[in-house]
Amino acid sequence: MLVRRYWRCIIRPVRCVGMAQDDDRTRGITRRRLLIGGGAGVGLVLAYALWPRDYVSNLTAGPGEQIFGAWIKIARDGEVTIAVPQAELGQGVYTALPQIAADEMGADWRTVAVQPAPLNALYANPMAARILFRDAFARLPDNLVERHAQRSALMLTAGSTSVRAFEGDLRKAGAGVRILLCKAAARRWGVDWRSCDTAEGFVVHGKDRLRFAELAEAAADESLPREIPLRNPGGTGLSGSSVPRSDVPAKVDGSANFAGDIRLPGMMFAAIRQGPVGDTRLIDVDREAADAIAGVRQVVTNPRWVAAVANNWWAANRALDALAPRFETRGAIVDSDSIDAALGTALDGEGQRIAKAGDLSPVFSGADIVAAEYQVGLALHAAIEPMTATAYLANGHLSIWMPTQAPGLARSAAARVAGISENSVTIHPMMAGGSFGAKLESLVAQQAALLTKEVGKPVQLTWSRAEDFLHDRYRPAARARLSARLSPNGAVAGWLAKIAAPSVGHELTGRLLGGDLAASLSLSLPGGGVGDASAVEGAEPIYAIPNYAVDHHPAEIGVPVGEWRSGAHSYSCFFTESFIDELAHVAGIEAHSFRISMLGGEPRLARCLSTVASLGGWQGGVPGSGQGIACHAFRGSYIAVLAEATMESGEIKVARLVAAVDCGRQINPDIARQQIEGGLVFGMAAALGCSTGFTENLADARRFSDIGLPRLADMPEITIELIASDADPGGVGEIAVPPVAPAIANALQAATGIRFRRLPLMAEENP
């Protein structure tokens, strides 16, 4: 037991409140109903849970504005406002998504404003729901997942889905507005609307031109044709061009508002201290000592935490030390050794087969098998902005200002703890100062809701850096045992990947979806809830291996885990690409050629490998070269990374990272490049640090200095080649993260002759 945000682009605020619903399904298509589809049921109860609903827009019009469906508004001065249903986390969605609609409209980019979309089923993201809650919805057809995501207003920013999920909707919305404007202009000119077009904010017909602003009111009364003709992507040259990001000017001049910038009349500031992980209860605090600190107004206790409320955050945080809270933690002690032991026990125990091809038994029978074990530690999100939310409960209505990747889920959670209906909660989504998956979580919203309810005033709760690290929802620790048999010609004949890791998908579903009916029903169907594919996602080899299997060995490590940039791919790629490199050495085949020989069915990935080898001056990974190579594919994108690294005075030095990426058609090449570069740095940080051990149920890392993040002086030379492609856009926010660690590890093997099989690479357990 232990005792412890090109030009003047504007970003408009919005409130996420109750969603509008229209159950009259007998009417034909309208501007507002443009993007709604059909659905069907699976079983009587499940069908009822996912029964189709029709939804209408709840965008609000400002003075002189005309609303066009759920996505676009045009003002009397010609300003075009486009609703963006994804959180701006620094990834550029406030630019890339409006580019799509503005391109299809023929709008003048200088007149485009951005507004976060209000909470509404029309903006649900079923693609992200499938990724985050994979096992819960795995056996449901796509139309049912879409219906459920709409019904539950699952507005999610996750899984590199922003462009992939909403390009179609935004193009249709932009095309619809273009047609309505053309119809209104054609009526004035007495011509066929099909002979009209749009460009740079004008409807044009020969030498005739009318501004969007002159036509908006009349266009709102026009009707859409049955078929909505679309331009080719980039038809006006806007989509596919590197227009400057709309969020940068406000971030540079300091006018951008983040959650910590919120100020309300009479607002108080709160700091919080939570108990160790596990079955923990608060047993004692020194209230008198806290009351003696100037500025402290109130101490609020909860079974799992204590918060100090003051007229400034510094006083509140100092009060926590004075409170000297004592927690009682029952059950097993969680530390680094217990986590390692749990992974080892799980790996030696029975696993659950997640993927397979061919038959491994005859391949492995009586043959020389190559085997290796790998391990990764818990990884922190470590965003610059810690968890924060401002809440105000007045007259039975709760308002919350917070950065969130899941506003609907945050609203539900806050309503639940405050004991009020969801319609009585307003979420004001803010831009986030980084996230990497952390701001899917809503615990800080729940805590802020309880605090404002107790204090009776607006309260801004901000976790300290230590609290952010101690109570992260970590990327799981995992261990893998990989085995393979090589054919006489060096080809991989059989492959077995056994991975011990917490059931992160099940845990995330349980924590975020809670009592979600459809998820529960899906998991209760025959075969539901068996295995967790999310925990081993990315481990199924993309190479042409005729016989393979991937097993998940569920591990209970006693530490809460959650979504992290690239998810399980961050470690499954490390396992796979490190082992591929080892097999190439055993086969006596140069590592690049070894991979290429197995990628006949994946030409896009093979091209990435060939490009990076040429661009990076690949020398074959020979001893002393300090070069390593790795590749990966997921979220519709392909990447190969070449790293150059050495050991100097016991420290790893990464001199160069070269990446070749095929992410399909690019909406904004500069943003794609930024995300890939950021992913490479993120992956490097995860390879060299960004991890924590545990001691007596508490994370060892408390400050940025504890996790070995690379500094400016540590940055390698970075080269990125974006391969031109006409394929549909793939994800770019996560694709660069997974292959960095194995590329560096493979480079270190070439530099030192030592094989590093553990992340972070400087962990003591590595040779």
C-alpha positions in Angstrom: 0.0 0.0 0.0 1.3 3.4 -1.0 0.6 6.6 0.9 0.5 9.4 -2.3 -4.4 29.7 -36.7 -2.6 33.7 -46.9 -3.5 36.9 -46.0 -6.5 38.2 -44.0 -8.0 34.8 -43.4 -10.1 35.0 -40.3 -10.8 32.3 -37.7 -14.2 32.8 -36.1 -15.2 31.4 -32.8 -18.1 29.0 -32.5 -20.0 27.2 -29.8 -20.6 23.5 -29.9 -24.1 22.9 -28.6 -27.0 20.6 -29.3 -27.3 19.2 -32.8 -30.2 19.9 -35.1 -32.2 16.9 -36.3 -34.9 16.5 -39.0 -36.7 13.2 -39.1 -38.7 14.0 -42.3 -37.0 11.6 -44.8 -39.6 12.0 -47.5 -38.3 15.2 -49.0 -35.8 15.4 -51.9 -32.3 16.7 -51.8 -31.8 20.3 -50.7 -28.8 22.5 -50.0 -28.9 21.6 -46.4 -29.4 17.9 -47.0 -26.8 17.6 -49.7 -24.4 15.2 -48.0 -26.8 12.8 -46.2 -26.9 9.1 -47.2 -28.8 6.0 -46.3 -28.4 3.2 -43.8 -29.5 -0.3 -42.8 -29.6 -2.4 -39.7 -27.9 -5.5 -38.4 -30.2 -7.3 -36.0 -33.4 -5.8 -34.5 -31.8 -4.1 -31.4 -28.7 -3.0 -33.2 -30.7 -1.7 -36.1 -32.8 0.4 -33.7 -29.7 1.8 -32.0 -28.4 2.9 -35.4 -31.7 3.9 -37.0 -31.2 6.5 -39.7 -31.7 10.1 -38.9 -31.6 13.2 -41.1 -29.8 16.2 -39.8 -30.0 19.9 -40.7 -27.3 22.6 -40.4 -27.0 24.6 -37.2 -24.5 27.1 -38.6 -25.6 30.6 -37.5 -25.7 33.6 -39.8 -24.1 36.9 -38.8 -25.4 40.2 -40.1 -25.6 40.2 -43.9 -24.5 36.5 -44.2 -26.2 33.8 -46.2 -25.9 30.2 -45.1 -25.4 27.5 -47.8 -25.9 24.2 -46.1 -23.7 23.0 -43.4 -20.4 24.2 -44.7 -20.4 27.6 -46.3 -21.6 31.2 -45.6 -21.2 34.2 -47.9 -21.4 37.7 -46.5 -22.6 40.9 -48.0 -19.0 42.2 -48.3 -18.0 39.0 -50.2 -16.3 37.2 -47.3 -16.7 33.4 -47.6 -16.7 31.5 -44.3 -16.1 27.8 -44.4 -16.8 25.6 -41.5 -14.0 23.2 -40.5 -15.1 20.2 -38.5 -11.6 19.2 -37.3 -9.6 20.6 -34.4 -6.6 22.7 -35.4 -3.8 21.1 -33.5 -1.0 22.7 -35.5 -1.5 20.3 -38.4 -2.9 23.0 -40.8 -6.6 21.9 -41.2 -7.7 25.5 -41.0 -5.9 26.0 -44.3 -6.1 22.6 -46.2 -9.8 21.9 -45.7 -11.0 25.4 -46.7 -8.7 25.2 -49.8 -10.8 22.2 -51.0 -14.2 24.0 -50.8 -12.8 27.3 -52.0 -11.2 25.6 -55.0 -14.4 24.0 -56.0 -16.4 27.2 -55.5 -13.9 29.4 -57.4 -13.5 31.6 -54.4 -10.9 34.3 -53.9 -8.6 32.9 -51.2 -8.0 36.4 -49.8 -11.7 36.5 -48.8 -11.9 33.2 -47.1 -12.5 33.0 -43.4 -12.6 29.9 -41.2 -15.0 28.9 -38.5 -14.8 25.8 -36.4 -17.9 23.7 -37.2 -20.6 23.5 -34.5 -21.4 20.2 -32.9 -23.6 18.4 -35.4 -24.0 14.9 -36.9 -23.2 16.3 -40.3 -19.6 16.7 -39.3 -19.2 13.2 -37.8 -16.0 11.4 -38.7 -16.8 7.7 -39.1 -13.3 7.0 -40.6 -11.7 8.2 -37.4 -14.2 6.2 -35.3 -13.2 3.0 -37.1 -9.5 3.7 -36.4 -9.9 4.7 -32.8 -12.5 2.2 -31.9 -11.5 -0.5 -34.3 -12.7 -3.6 -32.5 -16.0 -2.0 -31.4 -17.0 -1.4 -35.0 -14.9 -3.9 -36.9 -17.9 -6.2 -37.8 -20.3 -3.4 -38.6 -20.8 -2.4 -42.3 -19.6 1.1 -43.2 -23.1 2.5 -43.5 -23.9 1.5 -40.0 -20.7 3.0 -38.6 -21.5 6.2 -40.5 -25.0 6.3 -39.0 -23.8 5.6 -35.5 -21.1 8.3 -35.8 -23.7 10.7 -36.9 -26.2 9.7 -34.3 -23.6 10.1 -31.6 -22.1 13.3 -33.1 -18.7 11.7 -33.2 -16.7 14.7 -34.3 -13.2 13.3 -34.1 -9.8 14.6 -35.1 -7.6 11.6 -35.2 -6.0 8.9 -37.4 -4.7 11.3 -40.1 -8.3 11.5 -41.4 -9.1 15.2 -41.8 -8.6 15.4 -45.6 -9.4 11.8 -46.3 -12.7 12.0 -44.4 -13.9 15.4 -45.5 -12.5 16.1 -49.0 -15.6 14.7 -50.7 -18.0 16.6 -48.5 -16.2 19.9 -48.9 -15.9 19.4 -52.7 -19.6 18.7 -53.0 -20.5 21.6 -50.8 -18.3 24.0 -52.8 -19.6 22.7 -56.0 -23.2 23.2 -54.8 -22.6 26.8 -53.9 -20.9 27.4 -57.2 -23.9 26.1 -59.1 -26.3 28.2 -57.0 -24.3 31.3 -57.7 -24.2 30.4 -61.4 -27.9 30.0 -61.4 -28.5 33.3 -59.8 -26.2 35.1 -62.2 -27.6 33.3 -65.2 -31.1 34.4 -64.2 -29.9 38.0 -64.3 -28.2 37.6 -67.6 -30.9 35.5 -69.2 -28.5 32.7 -70.1 -28.2 29.0 -69.3 -26.4 28.6 -66.0 -24.4 25.7 -67.4 -22.6 28.3 -69.6 -21.4 30.2 -66.5 -18.4 29.5 -64.4 -16.7 31.0 -61.3 -13.2 32.3 -60.8 -11.5 34.4 -58.0 -14.8 35.2 -56.3 -16.7 36.1 -59.5 -19.3 34.3 -61.6 -18.2 34.8 -65.2 -20.0 34.4 -68.6 -17.9 35.7 -71.5 -17.1 39.3 -70.5 -19.9 39.5 -67.9 -18.8 39.2 -64.3 -20.6 39.4 -61.0 -19.1 39.2 -57.5 -20.3 36.4 -55.2 -21.4 39.2 -52.7 -23.8 40.5 -55.3 -25.4 37.1 -55.8 -25.4 35.4 -52.4 -28.9 36.4 -51.4 -30.5 35.4 -54.7 -28.4 32.2 -54.8 -29.7 31.1 -51.5 -33.2 30.8 -53.1 -32.0 28.7 -56.0 -32.3 24.9 -56.1 -29.7 22.3 -56.8 -29.9 20.0 -59.8 -30.1 16.3 -59.2 -26.5 15.8 -60.2 -23.7 18.0 -58.8 -20.9 18.3 -61.4 -17.5 18.5 -59.8 -14.3 20.1 -61.1 -11.1 18.1 -61.3 -9.3 18.5 -58.0 -7.3 21.7 -58.2 -9.5 23.0 -61.1 -8.9 26.6 -60.2 -5.3 26.1 -59.1 -6.1 26.6 -55.4 -6.2 23.1 -54.2 -2.8 21.6 -54.7 -1.0 24.9 -54.2 1.0 25.9 -51.2 -1.0 28.9 -50.0 0.3 30.3 -46.7 -1.3 28.8 -43.6 -4.2 30.8 -42.3 -3.4 30.2 -38.6 0.2 31.4 -38.7 -0.2 35.3 -38.6 -2.3 35.1 -35.4 0.1 32.7 -33.8 3.0 34.9 -34.7 1.6 38.2 -33.5 0.1 36.6 -30.4 -3.6 37.3 -31.2 -4.5 33.7 -31.5 -6.5 32.5 -28.5 -5.7 29.2 -26.8 -7.6 27.8 -23.9 -5.2 29.3 -21.4 -6.0 32.8 -22.8 -9.6 32.7 -21.8 -10.6 35.3 -19.3 -14.1 35.6 -17.8 -15.4 38.1 -15.2 -14.7 36.8 -11.7 -12.7 33.9 -13.0 -10.7 31.8 -10.6 -7.6 29.7 -11.4 -7.1 26.1 -10.2 -4.3 23.7 -10.0 -4.7 20.0 -9.3 -2.9 17.1 -7.8 -4.1 13.6 -8.5 -3.2 10.4 -6.8 -0.9 7.6 -8.2 -2.1 5.3 -10.9 -4.2 2.3 -9.6 -6.8 2.0 -7.0 -6.1 5.3 -5.2 -8.0 7.4 -2.7 -7.2 10.8 -1.2 -7.0 10.4 2.6 -5.7 13.6 4.0 -4.8 17.3 3.2 -3.5 20.2 5.3 -6.2 22.8 4.5 -4.8 25.3 7.1 -1.4 25.4 5.4 -3.0 26.1 2.0 -5.3 28.8 3.4 -2.2 30.7 4.6 -1.0 31.2 1.0 -2.0 34.7 -0.3 -4.6 34.4 -3.1 -6.0 31.0 -2.2 -9.7 31.0 -2.1 -10.9 27.4 -1.8 -9.7 23.8 -1.6 -11.8 21.2 -3.4 -11.3 17.5 -2.7 -12.4 14.5 -4.7 -11.8 10.8 -3.9 -9.0 10.8 -6.5 -7.6 14.4 -6.4 -7.4 17.7 -4.6 -7.5 21.1 -6.3 -6.6 24.5 -5.0 -8.5 27.5 -6.3 -7.0 30.9 -6.2 -7.0 34.3 -7.9 -3.9 33.3 -9.8 -2.5 29.9 -10.9 0.9 30.3 -9.3 -0.7 30.7 -5.9 -3.0 27.7 -6.6 0.0 25.5 -7.6 2.0 26.6 -4.5 -1.0 25.7 -2.3 -0.8 22.1 -3.5 2.6 21.7 -2.0 1.3 23.2 1.3 -1.7 20.9 1.2 0.7 17.9 1.3 -2.0 15.5 0.0 -1.7 11.9 1.1 -3.2 9.2 -1.1 -3.8 5.6 -0.3 -3.1 3.2 -3.2 -4.3 -0.4 -2.9 -3.2 -3.4 -4.9 0.0 -4.2 -6.6 2.8 -1.7 -6.8 3.5 -0.6 -10.4 7.1 0.1 -11.4 9.3 -0.4 -14.4 10.2 -4.0 -13.2 6.5 -4.9 -12.8 5.7 -3.5 -16.3 8.6 -5.5 -17.8 7.5 -8.6 -16.0 3.8 -8.2 -17.1 5.0 -8.0 -20.7 7.2 -11.0 -20.4 4.5 -13.1 -18.7 2.0 -12.1 -21.4 4.5 -12.9 -24.2 5.1 -16.4 -22.7 1.4 -17.0 -22.3 -1.4 -17.7 -24.8 -1.8 -15.1 -27.6 -4.8 -14.3 -29.8 -4.3 -14.5 -33.6 -5.2 -11.2 -35.3 -3.9 -11.8 -38.8 -2.5 -14.7 -40.8 -1.8 -16.0 -44.3 -0.8 -19.4 -45.5 0.3 -22.1 -43.0 3.3 -21.6 -40.8 3.4 -25.1 -39.3 5.1 -26.9 -42.2 7.4 -23.9 -42.8 8.7 -23.8 -39.3 8.8 -27.5 -38.8 12.4 -28.8 -38.4 14.0 -25.7 -39.9 16.5 -23.2 -38.8 14.6 -20.3 -37.4 15.8 -16.8 -37.0 14.4 -15.1 -33.9 14.8 -11.8 -32.0 13.0 -10.0 -29.2 12.3 -6.3 -29.1 10.8 -3.9 -26.5 9.5 -0.4 -26.3 8.8 1.7 -23.2 5.9 3.9 -22.3 5.9 7.0 -24.4 4.6 10.5 -23.4 2.6 12.8 -25.5 4.6 15.8 -24.1 2.7 18.5 -25.9 3.8 22.1 -25.1 0.3 22.9 -23.9 -0.6 20.9 -20.9 -4.2 19.8 -20.2 -6.4 22.8 -19.5 -10.1 23.8 -19.5 -12.2 26.8 -18.4 -15.6 26.0 -17.1 -18.6 28.1 -15.9 -21.9 26.7 -14.6 -24.6 29.3 -14.3 -28.4 29.0 -14.4 -28.1 25.3 -15.1 -26.0 25.7 -18.2 -22.3 24.7 -18.3 -19.9 26.3 -20.7 -16.4 24.9 -21.3 -13.5 26.3 -23.3 -11.0 23.7 -24.1 -8.8 22.2 -26.9 -10.4 18.9 -27.8 -10.2 16.3 -30.6 -13.6 15.0 -29.6 -16.0 17.8 -28.6 -19.1 15.6 -28.5 -17.4 13.1 -26.1 -16.1 16.0 -24.0 -19.6 17.4 -23.8 -21.1 14.0 -22.7 -18.5 13.5 -20.0 -18.8 17.0 -18.6 -22.6 16.7 -18.5 -22.4 13.4 -16.8 -20.3 14.6 -13.9 -22.2 17.9 -13.5 -25.5 16.0 -13.4 -27.1 17.9 -16.2 -28.3 17.1 -19.7 -25.9 17.3 -22.7 -28.2 20.0 -24.2 -27.2 22.1 -21.2 -23.5 22.0 -22.0 -21.7 24.2 -24.5 -18.3 23.3 -25.7 -16.1 26.2 -27.1 -13.4 24.4 -29.1 -10.0 26.1 -29.0 -6.9 25.7 -31.0 -4.5 23.3 -29.4 -0.9 23.8 -28.6 -0.1 20.3 -29.7 -1.8 17.1 -28.8 -0.6 13.9 -30.6 -3.7 12.2 -29.3 -3.8 13.4 -25.8 -6.7 15.8 -26.3 -9.0 13.0 -27.2 -9.3 12.7 -23.4 -11.8 14.7 -21.5 -10.8 14.2 -17.8 -9.7 17.8 -17.5 -13.2 18.9 -18.7 -14.8 16.7 -16.0 -12.6 18.2 -13.3 -13.2 21.8 -14.4 -17.0 21.1 -14.5 -16.9 19.8 -10.9 -14.8 22.8 -9.8 -17.1 25.4 -11.2 -20.0 23.6 -9.7 -18.4 23.6 -6.3 -16.9 27.2 -6.4 -19.9 28.9 -8.1 -17.6 30.9 -10.3 -15.8 30.5 -13.7 -12.7 28.3 -13.1 -9.7 27.8 -15.3 -8.0 24.5 -14.5 -4.5 24.0 -15.8 -2.4 20.9 -15.1 1.2 21.5 -14.2 3.9 20.0 -16.4 4.5 17.4 -13.7 0.8 16.5 -13.5 0.6 16.3 -17.3 3.4 13.7 -17.3 2.3 11.8 -14.2 -1.3 11.4 -15.5 -0.8 11.0 -19.2 -2.5 8.3 -21.1 0.7 6.8 -22.4 1.6 5.1 -25.6 1.8 1.5 -24.3 4.9 -0.3 -23.5 5.2 -3.4 -25.6 7.4 -6.4 -26.2 7.7 -8.6 -29.4 9.2 -11.9 -30.3 9.7 -12.2 -34.0 10.6 -15.5 -35.8 11.2 -16.2 -39.4 12.5 -18.8 -41.8 14.6 -17.9 -44.8 14.4 -19.9 -48.0 17.7 -21.0 -49.7 17.4 -18.0 -52.0 17.2 -15.6 -49.1 13.5 -14.9 -49.4 11.3 -14.9 -46.2 9.2 -18.1 -46.3 7.5 -17.7 -43.0 7.1 -15.0 -40.4 5.6 -15.0 -36.9 5.1 -11.8 -34.8 4.0 -12.3 -31.2 3.4 -8.9 -29.5 2.7 -8.4 -25.9 0.9 -5.1 -25.3 -2.0 -3.7 -23.3 -5.4 -3.8 -25.1 -5.2 -0.1 -25.9 -8.2 -0.2 -28.3 -10.5 -1.8 -25.7 -9.3 0.6 -23.0 -9.8 3.6 -25.2 -13.2 2.5 -26.3 -14.3 1.9 -22.7 -13.0 5.2 -21.4 -14.1 7.5 -24.3 -17.3 5.8 -25.4 -18.4 4.6 -22.0 -22.0 3.2 -22.2 -22.2 3.6 -26.0 -25.0 1.3 -27.0 -23.8 0.4 -30.5 -20.3 -0.3 -29.4 -21.4 -2.5 -26.6 -23.8 -4.4 -28.9 -21.2 -4.9 -31.5 -18.7 -6.2 -29.0 -21.4 -8.6 -27.6 -22.1 -10.2 -31.0 -20.5 -13.6 -31.6 -16.7 -13.1 -31.8 -16.9 -9.6 -30.3 -14.3 -8.5 -27.8 -11.8 -11.2 -28.7 -8.4 -9.9 -29.3 -7.4 -6.3 -29.8 -6.3 -5.5 -33.3 -5.5 -1.9 -32.3 -2.7 -3.2 -30.1 -0.8 -4.8 -33.0 -1.9 -2.5 -35.8 0.8 -2.2 -38.4 2.4 -5.6 -37.5 0.9 -7.4 -40.5 3.8 -7.4 -43.0 3.3 -5.4 -46.2 6.0 -7.6 -47.8 5.1 -10.5 -50.0 5.6 -13.2 -47.4 3.5 -16.3 -48.2 3.1 -17.6 -44.7 2.8 -15.3 -41.7 0.8 -14.8 -38.5 0.5 -11.9 -36.0 -0.6 -12.7 -32.5 -1.6 -10.3 -29.7 -0.7 -11.2 -26.2 -2.8 -9.0 -23.9 -0.8 -7.5 -21.0 -2.0 -5.9 -17.9 0.7 -3.4 -17.0 -1.3 -1.3 -14.4 -0.8 2.0 -16.3 -3.5 3.8 -18.3 -2.8 3.9 -22.0 -4.3 5.8 -24.9 -4.0 7.0 -28.5 -0.6 8.4 -29.4 0.6 9.8 -32.8 0.6 6.8 -35.2 -0.7 4.5 -32.5 0.7 0.9 -32.4 2.4 1.5 -35.8 5.0 3.4 -33.7 6.3 0.2 -32.2 5.1 -2.5 -34.7 7.1 -0.7 -37.4 10.2 -0.7 -35.1 9.8 -4.4 -34.6 9.2 -5.3 -38.2 11.8 -3.0 -39.9 14.5 -3.9 -37.4 13.8 -7.6 -37.8 13.8 -7.2 -41.7 17.2 -5.7 -41.3 18.4 -8.5 -39.2 17.1 -11.1 -41.7 18.9 -9.2 -44.5 22.2 -9.6 -42.6 21.5 -13.3 -42.1 20.7 -13.8 -45.7 23.8 -11.9 -46.8 21.7 -9.5 -48.9 22.0 -5.7 -48.9 19.0 -4.3 -46.9 17.5 -2.1 -49.6 17.6 -4.9 -52.2 16.2 -7.4 -49.6 13.2 -5.2 -49.1 12.6 -4.4 -52.8 12.6 -8.0 -53.7 9.5 -8.5 -51.5 7.6 -5.5 -52.7 6.4 -6.5 -56.2 2.8 -6.0 -55.0 3.5 -2.6 -53.5 5.0 -0.4 -56.2 4.4 2.8 -54.4 6.4 1.7 -51.4 9.1 0.3 -53.6 9.3 3.6 -55.4 9.7 5.4 -52.0 12.6 3.0 -51.2 14.3 3.5 -54.5 13.9 7.3 -54.3 15.3 7.5 -50.8 18.2 5.3 -51.6 19.1 7.5 -54.5 18.4 10.8 -52.8 20.3 9.8 -49.7 23.3 8.2 -51.3 22.7 4.8 -49.9 25.9 2.9 -49.5 24.3 -0.5 -48.7 24.4 -0.2 -45.0 27.9 -1.7 -44.9 29.8 -1.7 -41.6 31.1 1.7 -40.7 28.7 3.6 -43.0 26.4 4.6 -40.2 23.4 4.3 -42.6 20.1 2.6 -41.9 16.9 2.3 -43.9 13.3 1.6 -43.1 9.9 1.9 -44.7 6.2 1.8 -43.8 2.7 2.2 -45.2 -0.5 3.1 -43.5 -3.4 5.6 -43.7 -3.1 5.5 -47.5 0.4 6.9 -47.6 3.9 5.3 -48.1 7.3 6.3 -46.8 10.9 5.3 -46.8 13.4 6.8 -44.4 17.2 6.8 -44.6 19.1 7.7 -41.4 22.7 8.4 -40.7 23.7 8.0 -37.1 26.7 7.3 -34.9 27.7 6.8 -31.3 29.9 9.6 -29.9 31.1 9.5 -26.3 28.2 7.2 -25.4 25.6 9.4 -27.0 23.6 8.8 -30.2 24.1 11.5 -32.8 21.7 11.6 -35.8 23.4 13.5 -38.6 20.8 13.1 -41.4 17.3 12.0 -42.1 16.1 11.6 -45.7 12.5 10.7 -46.4 10.7 9.9 -49.7 6.9 10.0 -49.3 4.0 9.1 -51.5 0.9 10.6 -49.8 -1.3 10.7 -52.9 -2.7 14.0 -54.3 -1.5 16.9 -52.1 -4.0 19.6 -51.1 -1.2 21.9 -49.8 2.3 20.6 -50.5 3.9 22.9 -47.9 1.6 21.7 -45.2 2.3 18.1 -46.2 6.0 18.7 -46.0 5.6 20.4 -42.6 3.7 17.5 -41.2 6.2 15.0 -42.5 9.2 17.0 -41.2 7.4 17.3 -37.8 6.7 13.6 -37.9 10.4 12.8 -38.5 11.4 14.9 -35.5 8.7 13.4 -33.4 9.8 9.9 -34.4 13.4 10.8 -33.6 12.4 12.1 -30.2 10.6 8.9 -29.5 13.6 6.9 -30.6 16.0 8.7 -28.3 13.7 9.5 -25.4 10.2 10.8 -24.7 9.7 7.9 -22.4 9.3 7.3 -18.7 9.9 4.6 -16.2 7.7 4.1 -13.2 8.4 4.0 -9.5 5.8 3.1 -6.9 2.8 3.9 -9.2 4.3 7.3 -10.3 6.0 8.2 -13.6 9.6 9.1 -13.2 9.5 11.9 -15.7 8.2 15.2 -14.4 9.9 17.8 -16.6 10.9 18.2 -20.3 14.5 17.8 -19.2 13.7 14.3 -17.9 12.7 12.9 -21.3 15.7 13.7 -23.5 13.9 15.7 -26.2 16.1 16.7 -29.1 17.2 20.4 -29.0 17.9 22.7 -31.9 21.6 21.8 -31.7 20.7 18.1 -32.0 18.6 18.5 -35.2 19.9 16.5 -38.2 19.9 17.6 -41.7 16.5 16.8 -43.1 15.6 16.1 -46.7 12.1 15.3 -47.9 11.0 14.3 -51.4 7.2 14.3 -52.0 6.5 11.9 -54.8 3.9 13.2 -57.3 0.8 11.0 -57.3 -2.7 11.1 -58.7 -4.0 8.8 -56.0 -6.5 9.9 -53.4 -4.9 11.8 -50.6 -3.4 9.8 -47.8 -2.7 10.8 -44.3 0.4 12.9 -43.6 0.2 13.7 -39.9 1.5 10.3 -38.7 3.1 8.6 -41.6 6.7 9.8 -40.8 6.7 8.8 -37.2 7.0 4.9 -37.3 10.0 4.3 -39.6 12.4 6.8 -37.9 13.3 4.7 -34.9 14.1 1.5 -36.9 16.1 3.5 -39.5 18.2 5.0 -36.7 18.6 1.6 -35.0 19.7 0.1 -38.3 22.1 3.0 -38.8 23.6 2.4 -35.4 24.1 -1.3 -36.2 26.0 -0.3 -39.3 28.0 2.2 -37.4 28.8 0.2 -34.3 28.1 -3.5 -35.1 25.6 -3.5 -32.2 22.0 -4.3 -32.7 19.7 -2.0 -30.6 16.4 -3.8 -29.9 14.8 -1.5 -27.3 13.2 1.9 -27.4 14.3 4.4 -26.4 17.6 3.5 -28.0 19.6 4.8 -25.1 17.7 2.6 -22.6 20.1 0.9 -20.2 19.0 -2.6 -21.4 20.4 -2.0 -24.9 23.9 -3.3 -25.4 
